Amino acid sequence: MAKLSIVVPCYNEEAALPLFYQEVCRVAGEMAPVEFEFLFVDDGSRDGTLPLLRQLAARDARVRFLSFSRNFGKEAGMLAGLQHAKGDFVALMDADLQDPPALLPELYRAVTEEGYDCAATCRTTRQGEPPIRSFFAKLFYKIINRISDADIVDGARDYRLMRRSVVDAILSLGEYNRFSKGIFGWVGFRTKWVPYENVERAAGETKWSFWKLLLYSLEGIVAFSTAPLAIASVLGALLCFGSAVAIVVVVCKTLLFGDPVGGWPSMMCVLLFFSGVQLFCTGILGQYLAKTYLETKRRPVYLVRETG
């Protein structure tokens, strides 16, 4: 009998967990005789998520949980779940029901009957999202697919079902700064994409603000592309060439017409422009140095406080 592990990272999901558990149990009943394991990863929640997980584990032998010592982020939660999952197949899901459990049978059939190594989901619409967030999300997918080798589908979710071989390949990438959407695309394997319309949260509030999503997108670009470094180098070369041309123009103008360069306003504009470019390029370099620094420290991605 095949065993399917459902990995569910949770952060302050007290309101949504009962609804999610009820729905995923209903779907599990329809997928008999598949054996299920529900592995919840409490990412340092501050509400009643952990006590609720204790209750679920006490009354349902299929439920296991890990609880972090503090909030380490969703990436750490997904990594911990993949590392501790025992199933022949592993599915990643969110607890807010934006990843519909009703799709699990279709994902499972794609992997077990259609010959795919992984079945992943992507949203066909972004209904309910603020327009500015949708615009920048689409822009991010266009940029990351042009400047990196990772194949990231527009609208891709973390919701996917994988064979054990795919999970092992993902876990073999031992990097500290993790961007799972890029990792999923980088490892390859035959993947079937299952589209669905966007679903609103069942309960609770989103933990992803626009600022957090922006920082997360920058993490992905730095993690899977060195294009920003190349852009900084090209920009520096172009500005050096432009500066050389400007110097020649100024010298010729002074020798021929005896008219030196204008006063301090133009000089200040040039200084501010070049200073801004230098700071911009230094910032790009600093991002890569920071990631290298964190990788070399070899700190654990997460710390477990309690298991059940």
Secondary structure as the mmCIF struct_conf table of DSSP 4:
data_model
#
loop_
_struct_conf.conf_type_id
_struct_conf.id
_struct_conf.beg_label_comp_id
_struct_conf.beg_label_asym_id
_struct_conf.beg_label_seq_id
_struct_conf.end_label_comp_id
_struct_conf.end_label_asym_id
_struct_conf.end_label_seq_id
STRN STRN1 LYS A 3 CYS A 10
BEND BEND1 TYR A 11 ASN A 12
TURN_TY1_P TURN_TY1_P1 GLU A 14 ALA A 16
HELX_RH_AL_P HELX_RH_AL_P1 LEU A 17 GLU A 30
TURN_TY1_P TURN_TY1_P2 MET A 31 PRO A 33
STRN STRN2 GLU A 35 ASP A 42
BEND BEND2 GLY A 44 GLY A 44
BEND BEND3 ARG A 46 GLY A 48
HELX_RH_AL_P HELX_RH_AL_P2 THR A 49 ARG A 59
TURN_TY1_P TURN_TY1_P3 ALA A 61 ARG A 62
STRN STRN3 VAL A 63 PHE A 68
BEND BEND4 SER A 69 ARG A 70
HELX_RH_AL_P HELX_RH_AL_P3 LYS A 74 HIS A 84
BEND BEND5 GLY A 87 ASP A 88
STRN STRN4 PHE A 89 LEU A 92
TURN_TY1_P TURN_TY1_P4 ALA A 95 ASP A 96
BEND BEND6 LEU A 97 ASP A 99
HELX_RH_3T_P HELX_RH_3T_P1 PRO A 101 LEU A 103
HELX_RH_AL_P HELX_RH_AL_P4 LEU A 104 THR A 112
TURN_TY1_P TURN_TY1_P5 GLU A 113 GLU A 113
BEND BEND7 GLU A 114 GLU A 114
BEND BEND8 ASP A 117 ASP A 117
STRN STRN5 CYS A 118 ARG A 123
BEND BEND9 THR A 124 THR A 124
TURN_TY1_P TURN_TY1_P6 GLN A 127 GLY A 128
BEND BEND10 GLU A 129 GLU A 129
HELX_RH_AL_P HELX_RH_AL_P5 PRO A 131 ILE A 147
BEND BEND11 SER A 148 ASP A 149
TURN_TY1_P TURN_TY1_P7 ASP A 154 GLY A 155
STRN STRN6 ALA A 156 ARG A 163
HELX_RH_AL_P HELX_RH_AL_P6 ARG A 164 LEU A 171
TURN_TY1_P TURN_TY1_P8 SER A 172 SER A 172
BEND BEND12 TYR A 176 ASN A 177
HELX_RH_AL_P HELX_RH_AL_P7 SER A 180 VAL A 187
STRN STRN7 THR A 191 TYR A 196
BEND BEND13 ALA A 202 GLY A 204
BEND BEND14 LYS A 207 LYS A 207
HELX_RH_AL_P HELX_RH_AL_P8 PHE A 210 PHE A 224
HELX_RH_AL_P HELX_RH_AL_P9 ALA A 227 PHE A 257
HELX_RH_AL_P HELX_RH_AL_P10 TRP A 264 LYS A 297
TURN_TY1_P TURN_TY1_P9 ARG A 298 ARG A 298
BEND BEND15 VAL A 301 VAL A 301
STRN STRN8 VAL A 304 THR A 307
#
